[in-house]
Amino acid sequence: MSGITKRSPYAMGCLGVSLMAGLLWARPAAASDGPPPSTVAPEQAVRAVLQRHCVDCHGEDRQKGGLRLDTLAWGLEDRKTFDAWVKVYDKIRTGEMPPADRTPPPADQVTPVLDALHGRLRQASLDHRQGEGRAPGRRLNRQEYENTLRDLLGLPGLRVKEHLPQDDKAHGFNKSGEALNTSYVHLARYMQVAQIALDAAIARSPEPPMHQTVRIDPYQEYWARVALAIGEMVPLVGMEADATWTIELSTRAIDDTEPISDAIGQLTEVLPRGFDLLSYSPRVPGQYRVRIPTYAFEWDKGKVLPAEREQALSVFISGRLIGTFDVPPNEPKVITFVERMEPGEVLRLGPATLPVVPIIVFPGKSKDYSGPGVAYQWVEVEGPIHDQWPPQSHRILFGDLPIVTWSRDSGTEPPAAPGPPRLPRMPHARLPEPTTGGQPVCSVHSDRPLEDAKRLLHGFTVKAFRQPTITDEQLQPYLSLVQHKLDEGVCFQDAMLLGYQAVLCSPDFLFIRPEPGELDGHALASRLSYFLWNSSPDDQLLALAVAGRLSQPAVLHEQVERLLDDPKSQRFIDDFCDQWLGLDQIHFTAPDARLYPEYLDRLLVDSMVDETRAFFAEMLGQDLSVLNVVDSDFAMLNSRLGRHYGVQGVVGVAVQRVDLPPDSLRGGLLTQGAVLKVTANGTTTSPVTRGVWVMDRILNQPPPPPPPAIPGIEPDIRGTTTIREQLAQHRASTSCAACHAKIDPAGFALEGFDVMGGVRERYRSMGKGDGVPGVYYRLAQPVDCTGELPDGRRFNGIREFKQLLLEDPDQITRNIVERLVVYATGAGINFADRDAIEQIVAATKAKGDGLRTLIHQVVQSPIFLNR
Amino acid sequence: MSKNVYSPMRKTLARRTFLRSAGVALGLPLLDAMAPAFARANPAGAAPRRMLAIQTNMGILPQNFFATQAGGEYPLSPYLEILKDFRGDMTVFSGVSHPEVDGGHAADICFLTAAPHPTHSGFKNTISLDQFAAERLGPQTRFPSLPLMVGVSGRSLSWTANGVMIPAERKPSEVYKQLFVQGGPDQVESQVRKLGEGRSILDTVTEPAATLQRKLGPRDRERVDQYFTAVRELERRLVVAQQWERRPKPQVSAPPPTDIEDQTELIGRTRLMFEIARLALETDSTRMVTVLIDQNHTPTVNLPGVTEHHHGLTHHGNQPQRLAELKLIEEAQFKVFADLLGQLKSAREHGASMLDQTMVLYGTCMGSANSHINTNLPVLLAGGGFKHGRHLEFNALRNYPLANLFVSMLQRLGVESDRFASGTGTMTGLEVV
């Protein structure tokens, strides 16, 4: 409870303004040291103490912070009244109230009041649940819906999320029933998405589609030849410039020259007009293996020189980044990956380390240019790749039933054709041939359709509904739907697909809705898998649930380890970090490119997000202390980030663990580029924005919103006033000062970092200041990173500030515990949860503060094991 | 009721899996907004009242927008100068905003809902003005509302009563197809059948309803009720869609638009969307259109003199060069808007101009994008049969609720409501003709 007893001259503010419980950086260590529920809770005793010590400021004459205690109702079923009493409890318990300049009530008076309030509040908090447990039922969010379809149907590359409406959040995450509403818009979209997924899942012929290997010579590509002809790309042969190319603008040069080139070189990351899009597109959707031999070279006004260092190449499929790969100097290396491609999708190669801005704007300009380049010799696309036929996704739906040619004699309607490709066609894609053109129409055949329908639907719904058993009564609606379609003459395949479509729109599939009380095996399996995989439980989890063993602590421990070791846990890492830290907002504001040319470096911005996720993954994988969130002696960097942060010796684009020098400003989350970018305000930074972010995301003490009608601060980049000078004015108003004393310090400590997370000693300016060679911006006033916490502790810069944060380690741990509990259970933290939270915090601490340990503690806690 | 409806008691003719063809797959966004058929006949000779609500979501430079003087003789500001031909057809407001709607950018989704605190934990949006009116006016047109957007994000101005966003259509060509392109008889019948199959899916998932609801606690019941309400609502829309499917679509002389994919062409894209919105209104395909011009993630707008990302420019830091560039963009936006007003004004129906029948709301969610404040919003209302021509000035420190304007608009549409969200009455000083 460090810091709690220190009195702040600013904390005398009224209850309402200082909504953040406790003094800055400290919060009630809550109920673990609190009393057990009291049997004597006389309202009169509480009221008497309040009357004596509080109503001067919170009574008839004055209502500081808009709070009046002498008339505050006693009925805690009302949420507002309840919240007010929780506030009273916390303020008294932490000693923030009564304020320092008042006589404190003697301890023997305070204790009975706290006892009485604690018992009542806890009971009221339980009553609010109305016997339903902490977490109300909820539907899947759209990311869970997509992941669940992927895993249920065995379609890892399926992408349907974008077709579903965005989800709202409550308590910081889109996992809560309070925020996950359902409307007819959802239903319409579920129908559409289920159909897209089922279309992708089924095989439409007994034989696999023809396996092809297509090799694309880039210099044979029409658009690449235009680019070569006008000097946007450079032709290479045998590691030299291909002198046979005459750079002209005539179409003859484009169409008639037979190049001897064996590679094509790019000198910029992006080419205008889509010259860098390859025209190849697959005819059938599926997994494709792509191979690209590539090397780095040095271009010098028409000549090729040996390159001294490696470059990097990003590969995109229809705008989606597939990966960024190292490109070695001078020796070709083959980049290989496997990825799902749809008809109409095309590849683009973007050398991530080359300049973004096109340098070559008229014919022949490459003759005058010198700089690094990335060459690639060809692009090979092989596929579709199947490890079996029909594929697993088809077998999940139709088992081993034969796929036969449809004929009129079958007495059924022909099977419906698959839908067309649903993704926007890229402008340069060659139109794929229609897949069924001229080929026989095939569909799944069953000799005993009703029997097979029941068997297949049962097997599918057991998994889809995540329930121990599916009763005949539950299955009947789907079965009768299929039966009706069969009666109408619809073929077996289409009737079944309609049934599956209904399953994927049904409440049993869409809702996670365990019974109140202790979770049964299946509910526990779902909670675990939607927590650590963001998806439905797999066969092993369901089998343990059936066997009734999952809730055994040792088994649970083993399963958490298994889930975390599985690659699917990356979904949890990404989704949790994105929402907790707001990484999904990385591109929300774009700084002025003249002030921050770094922002145009896509590799840098992508790497920043990767860094933060990798940092969390490293803590999780190695069970490192959660206090690394505040400060760490390592960072997760690649060569680009190393350059950005001034950390020497990092090689390659892969993010890797790097030891930081002892005097480094980096270490911990706060100094990571992604965090500094998402807390920036476009072209400027604001200590208020960053301060609020730290209070909220790291300390879990979100400050109250500013009172209405207080004008915000107008950012100014003319170089005349600093943000600190503006803030000083703002804080001169007493109504602002109390909150800003708590908000601003973290922001001041982070002033030493610009919007891109670079270290700065002076602000960049577009007006006044000193010129800097090679850039548009100037350097204006110096940055001041000093500050003072409300309790008077002072700091100079981020390193000292981090040490102050670490003086209350429990608060850092508690924040992560609470966030993970919200994420895992979909319910906010309320008063009745405090004991369990504190137990997790204490147990984690006793075992060394590791993040993995913490997750085990969460999972083994009653808060997780009960609804 | 159509006979092609699956029910456990009756066999049907429906054959193909729902949504099996391109047309239907693409048809879904508008299906979200599909209206009951059998338009209520208008009183003889009376032209219908309509609404078009437009929001650009990154502020409008206040110094170039607001008039400096209240009343009828206000001097034109630089942006209002562009709209000077419509001075008598519009009212400009100052000192208006949505009370307690804050959160900077996040407030764009509250422009037509006025739901407070969009960034607070547990925020739930409320029904938008267009949906509120469409629900109360009942079945009138093929589409009860038409949410549109220019931009790349998934945002929209239209929200259902339980706070779910109705996705906005982004492609003018798709809207055109659904409004005006008539399928052959076979296509129509197959479409009707497919819609029937959608209904049979809904019938299927409703069956466990009774057993499901029996044993639920109150909070769970609310969630599940919401699901079944959604099912019934979609069912109703599918029925209506089937009915409309057999009715001929209106014919227009305008050719199908070619979508502009290039995000830098903000102005051209806006023009195209305004054009399709106007056609939808003129053909009485709908009477409620919303257009969100989402400037998030927009690259540098392709206009002479503009060199920087659009969003970045709105964070101008009062730097003169950037203020000048932003002005270039906003002027071009107001020119496109002026063209739209001109077309509506010259189109006639029932002896009146379309503009007089159509309320056109134009505004933004931030009073200053530079400081991200959500007060003192630049907003104007054109057309719709009000006594226009004035600048209604309200208190800049204690803003007047913008939702009172929405109440005035609702009443003009014929919705008998004296409140909407934070609006508790009609707007002071705005009178109908």
Boltz contact constraints between the chains, C-beta under 6 A:
constraints:
  - contact:
      token1: [A, 130]
      token2: [B, 217]
      max_distance: 6.0
  - contact:
      token1: [A, 130]
      token2: [B, 218]
      max_distance: 6.0
  - contact:
      token1: [A, 131]
      token2: [B, 217]
      max_distance: 6.0
  - contact:
      token1: [A, 132]
      token2: [B, 217]
      max_distance: 6.0
  - contact:
      token1: [A, 132]
      token2: [B, 219]
      max_distance: 6.0
  - contact:
      token1: [A, 136]
      token2: [B, 219]
      max_distance: 6.0
  - contact:
      token1: [A, 136]
      token2: [B, 220]
      max_distance: 6.0
  - contact:
      token1: [A, 137]
      token2: [B, 220]
      max_distance: 6.0
  - contact:
      token1: [A, 137]
      token2: [B, 223]
      max_distance: 6.0
  - contact:
      token1: [A, 165]
      token2: [B, 165]
      max_distance: 6.0
  - contact:
      token1: [A, 166]
      token2: [B, 154]
      max_distance: 6.0
  - contact:
      token1: [A, 170]
      token2: [B, 121]
      max_distance: 6.0
  - contact:
      token1: [A, 170]
      token2: [B, 122]
      max_distance: 6.0
  - contact:
      token1: [A, 171]
      token2: [B, 121]
      max_distance: 6.0
  - contact:
      token1: [A, 177]
      token2: [B, 223]
      max_distance: 6.0
  - contact:
      token1: [A, 178]
      token2: [B, 122]
      max_distance: 6.0
  - contact:
      token1: [A, 181]
      token2: [B, 162]
      max_distance: 6.0
  - contact:
      token1: [A, 181]
      token2: [B, 163]
      max_distance: 6.0
  - contact:
      token1: [A, 181]
      token2: [B, 164]
      max_distance: 6.0
  - contact:
      token1: [A, 182]
      token2: [B, 226]
      max_distance: 6.0
  - contact:
      token1: [A, 182]
      token2: [B, 227]
      max_distance: 6.0
  - contact:
      token1: [A, 182]
      token2: [B, 230]
      max_distance: 6.0
  - contact:
      token1: [A, 183]
      token2: [B, 160]
      max_distance: 6.0
  - contact:
      token1: [A, 183]
      token2: [B, 162]
      max_distance: 6.0
  - contact:
      token1: [A, 183]
      token2: [B, 164]
      max_distance: 6.0
  - contact:
      token1: [A, 183]
      token2: [B, 230]
      max_distance: 6.0
  - contact:
      token1: [A, 184]
      token2: [B, 230]
      max_distance: 6.0
  - contact:
      token1: [A, 184]
      token2: [B, 233]
      max_distance: 6.0
  - contact:
      token1: [A, 184]
      token2: [B, 234]
      max_distance: 6.0
  - contact:
      token1: [A, 185]
      token2: [B, 32]
      max_distance: 6.0
  - contact:
      token1: [A, 185]
      token2: [B, 164]
      max_distance: 6.0
  - contact:
      token1: [A, 185]
      token2: [B, 166]
      max_distance: 6.0
  - contact:
      token1: [A, 187]
      token2: [B, 230]
      max_distance: 6.0
  - contact:
      token1: [A, 187]
      token2: [B, 231]
      max_distance: 6.0
  - contact:
      token1: [A, 187]
      token2: [B, 234]
      max_distance: 6.0
  - contact:
      token1: [A, 188]
      token2: [B, 28]
      max_distance: 6.0
  - contact:
      token1: [A, 188]
      token2: [B, 31]
      max_distance: 6.0
  - contact:
      token1: [A, 188]
      token2: [B, 32]
      max_distance: 6.0
  - contact:
      token1: [A, 188]
      token2: [B, 234]
      max_distance: 6.0
  - contact:
      token1: [A, 192]
      token2: [B, 19]
      max_distance: 6.0
  - contact:
      token1: [A, 192]
      token2: [B, 28]
      max_distance: 6.0
  - contact:
      token1: [A, 195]
      token2: [B, 19]
      max_distance: 6.0
  - contact:
      token1: [A, 413]
      token2: [B, 15]
      max_distance: 6.0
  - contact:
      token1: [A, 416]
      token2: [B, 16]
      max_distance: 6.0
  - contact:
      token1: [A, 416]
      token2: [B, 17]
      max_distance: 6.0
  - contact:
      token1: [A, 416]
      token2: [B, 20]
      max_distance: 6.0
  - contact:
      token1: [A, 419]
      token2: [B, 25]
      max_distance: 6.0
  - contact:
      token1: [A, 420]
      token2: [B, 22]
      max_distance: 6.0
  - contact:
      token1: [A, 477]
      token2: [B, 204]
      max_distance: 6.0
  - contact:
      token1: [A, 477]
      token2: [B, 207]
      max_distance: 6.0
  - contact:
      token1: [A, 481]
      token2: [B, 204]
      max_distance: 6.0
  - contact:
      token1: [A, 490]
      token2: [B, 15]
      max_distance: 6.0
  - contact:
      token1: [A, 494]
      token2: [B, 17]
      max_distance: 6.0
  - contact:
      token1: [A, 497]
      token2: [B, 17]
      max_distance: 6.0
  - contact:
      token1: [A, 498]
      token2: [B, 17]
      max_distance: 6.0
  - contact:
      token1: [A, 502]
      token2: [B, 201]
      max_distance: 6.0
  - contact:
      token1: [A, 502]
      token2: [B, 204]
      max_distance: 6.0
  - contact:
      token1: [A, 502]
      token2: [B, 205]
      max_distance: 6.0
  - contact:
      token1: [A, 505]
      token2: [B, 205]
      max_distance: 6.0
  - contact:
      token1: [A, 506]
      token2: [B, 205]
      max_distance: 6.0
  - contact:
      token1: [A, 507]
      token2: [B, 227]
      max_distance: 6.0
  - contact:
      token1: [A, 590]
      token2: [B, 309]
      max_distance: 6.0
  - contact:
      token1: [A, 590]
      token2: [B, 311]
      max_distance: 6.0
  - contact:
      token1: [A, 590]
      token2: [B, 312]
      max_distance: 6.0
  - contact:
      token1: [A, 592]
      token2: [B, 308]
      max_distance: 6.0
  - contact:
      token1: [A, 592]
      token2: [B, 312]
      max_distance: 6.0
  - contact:
      token1: [A, 682]
      token2: [B, 312]
      max_distance: 6.0
  - contact:
      token1: [A, 682]
      token2: [B, 315]
      max_distance: 6.0
  - contact:
      token1: [A, 683]
      token2: [B, 315]
      max_distance: 6.0
  - contact:
      token1: [A, 712]
      token2: [B, 371]
      max_distance: 6.0
  - contact:
      token1: [A, 712]
      token2: [B, 373]
      max_distance: 6.0
  - contact:
      token1: [A, 714]
      token2: [B, 370]
      max_distance: 6.0
  - contact:
      token1: [A, 714]
      token2: [B, 371]
      max_distance: 6.0
  - contact:
      token1: [A, 715]
      token2: [B, 317]
      max_distance: 6.0
  - contact:
      token1: [A, 715]
      token2: [B, 370]
      max_distance: 6.0
  - contact:
      token1: [A, 716]
      token2: [B, 317]
      max_distance: 6.0
  - contact:
      token1: [A, 716]
      token2: [B, 318]
      max_distance: 6.0
  - contact:
      token1: [A, 717]
      token2: [B, 317]
      max_distance: 6.0
  - contact:
      token1: [A, 717]
      token2: [B, 319]
      max_distance: 6.0
  - contact:
      token1: [A, 718]
      token2: [B, 319]
      max_distance: 6.0
  - contact:
      token1: [A, 766]
      token2: [B, 319]
      max_distance: 6.0
